[in-house]
Amino acid sequence: MISSINKIYNVGLYIRLSREDDDKTLESESITNQKSLLLQYVKENNLRVYDIYTDDGYSGTNFDRPDFNRLLKDIELGKINMVITKDMSRLGRDYIGTGNLIEKYFPKHNVRYIAVTDNIDTFLDSSNNDIAPFKAIMNDMYAKDISKKIKSSLKAKMKEGKWVGGRTPFGYNQDKDDKNHLVINEEQAIVVKRIFDMCLEGLSFFKIAKQLTNEGVKTPAQYYNFEWKNNYNLKYGQWHSKTIRDILTNRMYIGDMIQNKRSKVNYKVKKVIRNDPNNYIVVENTHKAIIDKETFYEVQMRIPKNKGRNEKKEIHLLDGLLYCGNCGHRISIQSRRKRDNRCYTICNYYRTYMKQKLCTTHSNNYDELEKVIVKSLTEMCLNYINKDKIESNVLNNLDEDNKVNNIKELEMLTNDIRQINDNLDVIYIDKLNKKITEEQFERVKLKLENELATKQNRYDVLNDNINENVNEESKNKMIREYIKKFLSMKELSRELIINLIDKIEVFENKTVNIMVNFN
Ligand SMILES: [Zn+2]
């Protein structure tokens, strides 16, 4: 029991849930649990709660969290004189920051701090309080360690087909009995099914979005805000074409688990990078499908680049790649005429608004057009290969040298950063042991932190550079493969053509402009 004699406490309850905790699958860290524990505590101790401050999804290694800042503000305004958290790691996992708060900031503002499950109360002369700084160090090490563990354990779980993301895909919920399993949310699944049906009926993303918005169908964002953030202020939401597209292309709906789409750079930096689709982790049949495979793949066929492709119809090499050079609309390839077994191209815009004459026919004998385009593409590929040979001889050596130097520097920086972090640990402990004075500590700490920031910046720049180069290289390598395949193939495939060509503009004067993926 807390003796609150002679003093009235206005309490700020601080709650933090981070990504780290998500993975621990520790139910005890959830917002609701932290909240009920804290409320229980204040009730038992007859304390008055001024406000509850909640940061959802913020890491403890960083103090830049919105509600944490609000808490500090209210302390400074004198509105609270007591802060309670479930345990110390809720405050932060960075020991210098946490230590500073407990040892300096709180005392300076006459704030009493309590970490319930750690048994820490800064106003009590308890032996537990002595371990506070060390607990802070532990928390920092825990954060470093856990970030490594998270990465590997997350991947292991993904490979087992276990759901490890936070926000479930629209149409699914986490299974109450197994957090890593998805179950269908019937209310949302109906909407998902409708979207697929509407697509099969031939409605564009935009039209689907418009219709759902007009009907006032709840958007994924609205559900998300309501269920995860406990606010549901928007009555009607706007559906967007992109949401529709994301839903129509999400393989999760046929029961397959697709994860590892993004990854984090390191544990102290928030930056998240998008992964290459080749690195996605896919496990089939992990949960109940909302959409049957047939429907799903039928829909994939209809999505723009493949628009107009139909199993029964003849498949043309250039299906979906032709655009009108004059009006920018798609050019379609009409079915073969029985009369002369020929097929012709036509500008869609012209065809739709024939009377208004908004464009011209753009009529070409398709087979002739295809020949011309394949011939030009062959020339472009040969040119590329020749140019590539010359360039790669000159540039490769330069690039290689650069790369080796960059990697060397990166290694040195990693060492330096580790060393500085170690030194910070040492001076902090020296300060605790009174080997150095507060002033000495502050001076050295400032110097080290500046150094750390400079090195970390340089590290980020180099790292980004290297990653970019790797991506560029692997892209070039793939293109070279495609080109070689293309040049050696007798029977051309549409799949290969799509990998090489972005789009082809056809002009009324019979000229064409081929936009390729390489140059
Ligand atoms: Zn046109």
Residues whose N, C-alpha, C, O or C-beta is under 5 A from the ligand:
A	BS01	ZN	C324 N326 C327 G328 C347 Y349 C359 T360
